[in-house]
Every structure is written in structure tokens, then in C-alpha cells.
Amino acid sequence: MELALKIILVIASLGLIAAVLLQPGKSAGLSGAISGGAEHLFGKQKARGLELFLSRLTMGLAAVFFILALVVAFVVKAH
């Protein structure tokens, strides 16, 4: 049981790392700050659906990672 939980925790952590790295950056220096203001004013025209999906995926994986880390800690301490 303990080994299975640890394996799932490692898979969740790798998924979380991948989801964070796939997200686009919010700004790229001074030019990003200027274009970021324009995007805020005129609306963003990029692929908003993918960014929203990656954001929700990251939040979900973070929650799974946090809960699994607590469960694994309790299981290891119980032994």
C-alpha cells in the first residue's frame, strides 16, 4: 500500500511539473509589460481555452499532490 501511494505521488508530482512548464509566461521583460497592458485593455486574443485548461489542470494536480503527500506522511508514520 505504501509503495503504491509513493508511486502515485511521484506520478502526480511529475504531472504537476509538466503542467507548470507547459504554461506560457505572463510577461517577457519590458516588452511583455507593455503588451500585457494592451492585452488587459483590449482583451487577449490567444488560445484562451488551452491556457484555461492548463490552469485548471495545474490546480487539480496541485490538490492531488498535496492530499497524497499528507496521506503518504500519515501512512509512513503509522508504520
PLY file of the C-alpha trace (Angstrom):
ply
format ascii 1.0
element vertex 79
property float x
property float y
property float z
element edge 78
property int vertex1
property int vertex2
end_header
0.00 0.00 0.00
2.76 2.38 0.98
4.73 1.69 -2.19
1.68 2.19 -4.40
0.93 5.55 -2.76
4.52 6.67 -3.22
4.45 5.70 -6.90
1.20 7.63 -7.41
2.75 10.60 -5.58
5.76 10.58 -7.92
3.49 10.39 -10.97
1.38 13.29 -9.64
4.49 15.36 -8.98
5.84 14.75 -12.49
2.45 15.68 -13.94
2.41 18.87 -11.88
5.90 19.81 -13.07
4.91 19.20 -16.68
1.71 21.24 -16.33
3.59 24.18 -14.83
6.27 24.09 -17.51
3.69 23.95 -20.33
2.03 27.17 -19.21
3.05 30.27 -21.15
4.86 33.06 -19.35
2.83 36.07 -18.26
5.36 38.64 -19.44
8.73 38.84 -21.13
10.55 41.80 -19.65
9.65 45.38 -20.56
8.03 44.47 -23.88
5.85 41.94 -22.08
4.78 44.56 -19.57
3.74 46.92 -22.37
1.92 44.25 -24.36
0.42 42.87 -21.15
-1.20 46.23 -20.52
-2.56 46.28 -24.07
-3.91 42.74 -23.66
-5.64 43.79 -20.48
-7.15 46.84 -22.17
-8.19 45.26 -25.49
-8.63 41.66 -24.43
-6.41 38.69 -25.08
-6.79 37.02 -28.47
-4.56 33.97 -27.90
-5.72 30.43 -27.33
-7.54 31.15 -24.09
-9.06 27.67 -23.94
-5.70 25.94 -23.68
-4.46 28.35 -21.01
-7.64 27.85 -19.01
-7.29 24.06 -19.30
-3.64 24.15 -18.20
-4.51 26.42 -15.29
-7.26 24.10 -14.08
-5.08 21.04 -14.64
-2.33 22.63 -12.55
-4.74 23.42 -9.72
-6.14 19.88 -9.80
-2.73 18.24 -9.83
-1.55 20.52 -7.02
-4.53 19.48 -4.89
-3.92 15.79 -5.65
-0.22 16.18 -4.85
-0.95 17.94 -1.55
-3.50 15.36 -0.42
-1.31 12.43 -1.47
1.68 13.91 0.34
-0.36 14.12 3.55
-1.70 10.58 3.12
1.77 9.16 2.48
3.12 11.01 5.53
0.39 9.54 7.74
0.86 6.03 6.31
4.65 6.14 6.78
4.28 7.49 10.32
1.76 4.75 11.19
4.36 2.05 10.46
0 1
1 2
2 3
3 4
4 5
5 6
6 7
7 8
8 9
9 10
10 11
11 12
12 13
13 14
14 15
15 16
16 17
17 18
18 19
19 20
20 21
21 22
22 23
23 24
24 25
25 26
26 27
27 28
28 29
29 30
30 31
31 32
32 33
33 34
34 35
35 36
36 37
37 38
38 39
39 40
40 41
41 42
42 43
43 44
44 45
45 46
46 47
47 48
48 49
49 50
50 51
51 52
52 53
53 54
54 55
55 56
56 57
57 58
58 59
59 60
60 61
61 62
62 63
63 64
64 65
65 66
66 67
67 68
68 69
69 70
70 71
71 72
72 73
73 74
74 75
75 76
76 77
77 78
